[in-house]
């Protein structure tokens, strides 16, 4: 599957369903993921997410430095992309991530 074939504004639940149809070891290269995230972040523009932003998003989601990304990595990065597309702030996103961690620990 190529992300470029998908509507960049596909809802996360639908994207998750599409990704989970793929083999567990499915992965995607950084350049294709950045292209998809850029179209998702700015659907009406040719703007492109710069590498610094991408690295920050990756670090905020505890995704190790790599050039190939798993299905779960793709979902996490789309989630942060959506947060910023809707004018969310980094502090708000980090609070959401921390809250999810706390819920997982307390289960």
Backbone torsions as a table, in degrees:
resi	resn	phi	psi	omega
1	UNK	NA	138.8	175.3
2	UNK	-107.6	129.2	177.0
3	UNK	-62.3	-29.5	-178.9
4	UNK	-62.4	-20.3	179.3
5	UNK	-82.1	-16.5	-178.0
6	UNK	-88.4	151.1	171.0
7	UNK	-61.7	126.3	-177.2
8	UNK	-63.1	-21.2	-179.1
9	UNK	-99.8	22.2	176.8
10	UNK	-56.4	131.1	178.6
11	UNK	-57.8	148.0	-177.7
12	UNK	-56.6	-38.5	-179.9
13	UNK	-62.9	-41.3	178.7
14	UNK	-69.8	-38.4	177.4
15	UNK	-63.6	-43.5	177.6
16	UNK	-57.6	-44.9	179.7
17	UNK	-61.0	-42.7	178.9
18	UNK	-64.2	-43.9	-178.1
19	UNK	-67.6	-35.5	-177.3
20	UNK	-75.4	-10.3	173.2
21	UNK	-76.7	-17.1	-176.6
22	UNK	-85.0	161.8	177.4
23	UNK	-58.6	150.4	-178.5
24	UNK	-56.0	-35.3	-177.0
25	UNK	-88.1	12.8	178.6
26	UNK	-59.9	137.4	178.1
27	UNK	-144.1	165.5	-175.7
28	UNK	-136.2	142.1	179.4
29	UNK	-78.8	152.4	-175.3
30	UNK	-53.3	-46.2	-176.1
31	UNK	-61.0	-43.2	179.6
32	UNK	-66.7	-37.9	179.0
33	UNK	-66.4	-42.6	177.9
34	UNK	-62.7	-40.6	177.0
35	UNK	-59.4	-46.5	-179.1
36	UNK	-64.9	-45.6	-179.9
37	UNK	-63.2	-36.8	178.5
38	UNK	-64.4	-43.3	177.9
39	UNK	-67.9	-31.5	178.4
40	UNK	-72.7	-40.5	-178.0
41	UNK	-69.9	-43.8	-178.3
42	UNK	-128.3	77.8	-174.1
43	UNK	-63.1	-24.3	-176.5
44	UNK	-104.2	21.1	-174.3
45	UNK	-143.8	165.0	175.0
46	UNK	-98.6	13.7	179.5
47	UNK	-60.8	154.5	-178.4
48	UNK	-129.6	137.0	176.3
49	UNK	-67.0	127.8	-179.7
50	UNK	-79.7	163.7	-175.9
51	UNK	-61.4	-37.0	-179.6
52	UNK	-62.5	-44.2	177.9
53	UNK	-62.8	-45.2	180.0
54	UNK	-59.9	-44.3	179.3
55	UNK	-63.1	-40.6	178.7
56	UNK	-63.5	-43.6	178.5
57	UNK	-61.5	-43.3	179.7
58	UNK	-62.7	-45.8	179.3
59	UNK	-64.1	-39.7	179.4
60	UNK	-63.8	-22.1	179.0
61	UNK	-104.4	12.7	-179.8
62	UNK	52.9	43.1	175.8
63	UNK	-98.8	122.1	-176.7
64	UNK	-62.4	156.7	177.1
65	UNK	-62.8	119.4	-177.5
66	UNK	-159.8	168.0	177.9
67	UNK	-109.1	-8.0	-178.5
68	UNK	-125.0	135.9	-173.1
69	UNK	-123.6	140.1	-178.9
70	UNK	-81.8	174.9	178.2
71	UNK	-59.4	-43.6	-179.8
72	UNK	-65.9	-39.8	176.7
73	UNK	-59.3	-43.3	-179.4
74	UNK	-60.5	-45.3	179.4
75	UNK	-63.3	-43.4	179.5
76	UNK	-61.5	-42.8	-178.8
77	UNK	-70.1	-33.7	175.4
78	UNK	-68.5	-34.5	179.2
79	UNK	-64.5	-46.0	178.7
80	UNK	-68.2	-35.5	177.3
81	UNK	-60.4	-45.9	178.7
82	UNK	-62.0	-40.2	179.4
83	UNK	-58.2	-46.1	-179.8
84	UNK	-72.9	-33.7	178.1
85	UNK	-61.2	-32.1	-179.7
86	UNK	-93.0	22.6	176.3
87	UNK	67.3	27.9	174.7
88	UNK	-75.8	161.6	179.3
89	UNK	-105.6	165.7	179.1
90	UNK	-65.4	-42.8	179.2
91	UNK	-60.8	-40.0	177.2
92	UNK	-62.5	-44.3	-178.8
93	UNK	-64.4	-44.6	179.9
94	UNK	-63.6	-34.6	176.4
95	UNK	-64.9	-40.1	177.8
96	UNK	-63.6	-45.4	179.7
97	UNK	-61.1	-45.3	180.0
98	UNK	-64.7	-38.3	178.1
99	UNK	-63.9	-41.2	178.0
100	UNK	-63.8	-39.7	178.2
101	UNK	-62.1	-44.6	-179.5
102	UNK	-63.0	-40.8	177.7
103	UNK	-63.1	-40.4	178.9
104	UNK	-65.7	-37.8	179.8
105	UNK	-68.1	-39.1	-176.6
106	UNK	-78.6	-5.9	-179.6
107	UNK	-76.7	NA	NA
